[in-house]
Amino acid sequence: MPIYQYHCPKCNLKFELKQSFSDESMVACPKCQNCAQRLFSPVPVIFKGSGFYVTDNRKGGSETTDVEARIDKKKEDKSEPKEAPK
């Protein structure tokens, strides 16, 4: 069963309740019996590894994707020395 966080706007009490999905969402504050509001908080997402973008959808073999070809082309363009104007 999930644990939900609630906040009472009247007495400013924050508390947690373990509720089933089928339980009623309206909850009374344990301190003042006022109607409490459920708090929502963001869930952290952590990407680990050296390159989830390039390596996740790569096909097997020596085929290069359009994205990899563009990245290689940009690297080549930056590494070539530019000619001085005459």
Secondary structure, DSSP 8 states (H G I E B T S, - for coil): --EEEEE-TTT--EEEEE--TTS-S-EE-TTT--EEEEE---------SS-HHHHTT--SSS---HHHHHHHHHHHHHHS------
